[in-house]
Amino acid sequence: MERGLIVFVAALVLHASPAVQGTSHLSFDNRTQVNVTRARCVNLVTNVCLEEPSGCDPTGNGSCLFLSVVARRTVAPRSANLSIQLQGDFDGYVALGLSLNRSEDSALLFVCAANKTTPSGFFFRTVTRNNSDALIPNERIVSNIRSRVNGRRIACEFDIPDVNATNIAASIAASIAASIAASIAATSPAATSPATSPAATSPATSPAATSPATSAAATSIVLLLGTGTVSPGGDLGPFNVSMRTGLLDLADPTPSPTPANTTRPNAAIRPHAAVLMLIVLSVSAVLSGRS
């Protein structure tokens, strides 16, 4: 009974998150050539650029881990559509991470990877990095994915729609809940199937589905830039953070980001805190069922 309840709760979180859309969450654009440059870094009032080493040129011959983000504010609810350029010289993958707090390791990762076993030599994945080094599948929608792999140089461009703190938190929570549900379902044949759970018809019961954040902090996100390895079988190794920003309001980026230790207003925390609480309750019930 308790395990069935856990799967029900996990399914509720999974269904309520607008970020989980099934296997068609990635769309590719093979018509446009990848061209990662520093051109978008000229206007740092509306764009964000990160690079290591500092001032490196992604069009040069030297090693340069580079990220360019252009944010375009949407009308409602308060969120931003992100246009990403990402490049690095690495045997494995380069990735952008979106997190809600500079002190937390949980993040939604967008991975551009080299894969010599595929005709294109490239693959793209979205995964959740939890507070350990584990990477959990996450089906966050990404569009217009373009890539180029030349030796160790991995370059990619892509768009992330509808980015705000609530959606990022719900996406991270949903992938963790789905992982919990899958683990429980594998060991408990009597558990309720997420596909037939009442949660599938009750999205309105989720706080995340009905309470979008409306303050400026709704689009305050921490950007992570890093790399990792890829196994011969295509498994991703741990994400190693090379650069981490403070809180940036992506709907209105400025050259002076919010200090990293700034606490977000409760109005922005409340919607996704309820979603995360469901996962806490799920884990607690699992532990009590085993005792």
C-alpha positions in Angstrom: 0.0 0.0 0.0 2.7 2.4 1.0 4.8 1.7 -2.2 1.7 2.2 -4.3 1.2 5.6 -2.7 4.9 6.5 -3.4 4.5 5.7 -7.1 1.2 7.7 -7.1 3.0 10.7 -5.7 5.9 10.4 -8.1 3.5 10.2 -11.0 1.7 13.3 -9.8 5.0 15.2 -9.8 5.9 13.8 -13.2 2.6 14.7 -14.8 2.5 18.2 -13.2 5.8 19.2 -14.5 5.6 21.0 -17.9 9.2 20.1 -18.6 8.6 16.4 -19.1 7.1 15.8 -22.6 8.1 12.2 -23.5 10.7 11.1 -26.0 10.0 13.8 -28.6 11.5 16.6 -26.3 14.5 17.2 -28.6 14.3 18.7 -32.1 17.2 19.2 -34.4 18.0 21.7 -37.2 20.4 20.2 -39.7 19.9 23.1 -42.1 21.8 25.8 -40.2 25.6 25.7 -39.8 27.0 26.1 -36.3 29.0 29.3 -35.8 30.1 29.9 -32.2 31.8 33.3 -31.9 32.2 36.1 -29.4 29.9 38.3 -31.5 27.0 38.1 -29.0 29.3 39.1 -26.1 29.4 42.7 -27.3 26.1 43.6 -25.6 26.5 42.2 -22.1 23.4 44.1 -21.0 21.1 41.6 -22.7 23.5 38.7 -23.2 25.7 36.5 -20.9 29.1 35.0 -21.9 31.3 32.7 -19.9 34.7 31.5 -21.0 37.8 29.6 -19.7 40.5 30.8 -19.9 39.3 34.4 -19.5 39.0 36.2 -22.8 39.6 33.1 -24.9 38.4 33.1 -28.5 36.2 30.1 -29.6 37.1 30.7 -33.2 40.9 30.5 -32.5 43.2 27.4 -32.4 43.7 27.4 -28.6 41.6 25.6 -26.1 38.5 27.6 -25.1 35.5 26.5 -23.0 32.9 29.0 -24.1 29.2 29.7 -23.4 27.0 32.4 -24.8 23.4 32.9 -23.6 20.8 35.3 -25.1 17.6 35.6 -23.1 14.4 36.9 -24.6 11.6 37.6 -22.1 8.2 36.0 -22.8 4.9 37.8 -22.2 3.3 35.6 -19.6 4.0 33.9 -17.3 7.3 35.6 -16.4 10.0 33.5 -18.1 12.6 33.6 -20.7 13.5 31.8 -24.0 17.2 31.1 -24.1 19.4 30.9 -27.2 22.6 29.0 -26.4 26.0 28.7 -28.0 28.3 26.2 -26.3 31.8 25.0 -27.3 34.8 23.3 -25.8 37.9 21.2 -26.6 37.4 18.0 -24.6 37.3 14.2 -25.0 33.8 13.7 -23.8 31.1 16.3 -23.4 30.6 20.0 -22.7 27.5 21.1 -20.8 25.4 24.0 -19.6 23.8 23.7 -16.2 20.8 25.7 -14.8 20.5 25.7 -11.1 18.4 27.7 -8.5 21.1 28.3 -5.9 24.8 28.8 -6.2 25.4 26.6 -3.1 23.4 23.6 -4.5 24.8 20.9 -6.7 21.3 20.0 -8.2 21.0 21.3 -11.7 19.4 20.7 -15.1 22.1 19.9 -17.6 22.1 20.3 -21.4 24.8 18.1 -22.7 26.6 18.3 -26.1 28.8 15.2 -26.5 31.2 13.7 -29.0 30.4 10.1 -29.9 32.6 8.3 -32.4 30.2 5.4 -32.7 27.5 7.5 -34.5 27.6 8.8 -38.1 27.4 12.4 -36.9 29.9 12.0 -34.1 27.6 13.8 -31.8 24.7 13.3 -29.4 22.6 15.7 -27.2 21.0 14.9 -23.9 19.2 16.6 -21.1 19.8 15.2 -17.6 19.4 16.1 -13.9 22.4 16.3 -11.7 21.3 15.6 -8.2 23.3 16.5 -5.1 25.7 13.6 -5.8 27.5 13.0 -9.1 24.6 10.9 -10.4 23.0 12.0 -13.7 19.3 11.2 -14.1 17.5 11.3 -17.5 15.4 14.5 -17.9 13.1 15.1 -20.9 13.2 18.9 -20.9 12.2 20.4 -24.2 15.0 21.7 -26.4 14.7 22.9 -30.0 16.8 23.9 -33.0 19.8 21.7 -31.9 22.8 22.1 -34.2 26.2 20.6 -33.8 29.7 20.3 -35.2 32.5 18.0 -33.9 36.0 18.5 -35.2 38.6 16.4 -33.5 38.4 17.3 -29.8 36.3 20.5 -30.5 32.6 20.1 -29.7 30.4 23.0 -30.8 26.6 23.2 -30.5 23.8 25.7 -30.6 20.2 25.2 -29.2 17.2 26.9 -27.8 15.5 26.4 -24.4 11.9 27.7 -24.2 10.0 28.9 -21.2 12.8 29.1 -18.6 11.9 30.2 -15.1 12.7 29.1 -11.5 9.4 27.2 -11.1 9.9 25.2 -14.3 13.5 24.3 -13.6 12.7 23.2 -10.1 9.7 21.1 -11.3 11.8 19.5 -14.1 14.5 18.5 -11.6 11.9 17.2 -9.1 10.0 15.3 -11.8 13.1 13.4 -13.1 14.1 12.5 -9.5 10.5 11.3 -8.8 10.5 9.3 -12.0 13.7 7.6 -11.0 12.3 6.8 -7.5 9.1 5.5 -9.1 11.0 3.3 -11.6 13.1 1.8 -8.8 10.1 1.0 -6.7 8.1 -0.4 -9.6 11.0 -2.7 -10.4 10.9 -4.2 -6.9 7.2 -4.1 -6.2 4.9 -5.7 -8.8 1.8 -4.6 -6.8 2.7 -1.0 -7.1 0.3 1.3 -9.0 1.4 2.0 -12.5 2.0 5.7 -13.2 0.2 5.3 -16.5 -3.0 4.3 -14.8 -2.7 6.5 -11.7 -5.4 9.0 -10.9 -2.6 11.6 -11.0 -2.7 11.3 -14.8 -6.0 13.1 -14.8 -5.5 15.5 -12.0 -2.8 18.1 -12.9 -4.7 20.8 -11.2 -3.9 19.4 -7.8 -0.3 20.2 -8.2 0.9 23.5 -6.7 3.4 23.8 -9.5 0.7 23.7 -12.1 -1.4 26.5 -10.5 1.0 28.9 -8.8 3.6 30.3 -11.2 6.0 32.7 -9.6 5.4 36.3 -10.6 8.3 38.2 -9.0 11.6 39.2 -10.7 13.2 36.2 -8.9 11.1 33.9 -11.1 13.7 34.0 -13.8 16.7 34.2 -11.4 18.9 31.3 -12.4 22.5 30.2 -11.7 24.5 29.2 -14.9 27.0 26.4 -14.7 29.6 25.6 -17.4 31.5 22.4 -17.3 32.7 19.1 -18.9 32.6 15.4 -18.4 33.6 12.1 -19.9 31.6 9.7 -22.2 32.1 5.9 -21.9 32.5 3.8 -25.1 28.9 2.8 -24.6 27.7 6.4 -24.5 27.2 6.7 -20.7 27.9 10.1 -19.2 30.5 10.6 -16.5 30.2 13.1 -13.7 29.7 16.7 -14.5 32.8 18.8 -13.6 32.0 22.4 -13.0 34.5 24.9 -14.5 32.5 28.1 -14.0 29.5 29.1 -11.9 27.8 32.5 -11.9 25.8 34.1 -9.1 22.0 34.5 -9.5 21.2 36.1 -12.8 17.8 37.4 -13.8 17.6 36.0 -17.3 14.6 38.1 -18.2 16.7 41.2 -17.5 20.4 40.3 -17.4 22.9 43.0 -16.4 26.7 43.2 -16.2 26.4 43.1 -12.4 24.7 39.8 -11.4 22.9 39.4 -8.1 25.3 38.3 -5.4 25.6 34.5 -5.1 24.5 34.5 -1.4 21.3 36.5 -2.1 18.1 34.7 -0.8 15.3 34.5 -3.3 11.9 36.0 -2.1 9.4 33.5 -0.7 7.1 34.3 -3.6 9.5 32.6 -6.0 10.2 29.6 -3.7 6.7 28.6 -2.7 5.5 27.0 -6.0 8.3 24.6 -6.5 9.0 24.0 -2.8 5.7 22.1 -2.7 6.8 19.9 -5.6 10.1 19.1 -3.9 8.2 18.3 -0.7 6.4 15.5 -2.5 9.7 13.9 -3.2 10.8 14.2 0.4 7.5 12.6 1.5 8.0 9.8 -1.0 11.5 9.0 0.2 10.4 9.1 3.8 7.6 6.6 3.1 10.0 4.3 1.3 12.4 4.3 4.3 9.6 3.7 6.8 8.3 0.8 4.7 11.6 -0.9 4.9 12.0 -0.5 8.6 
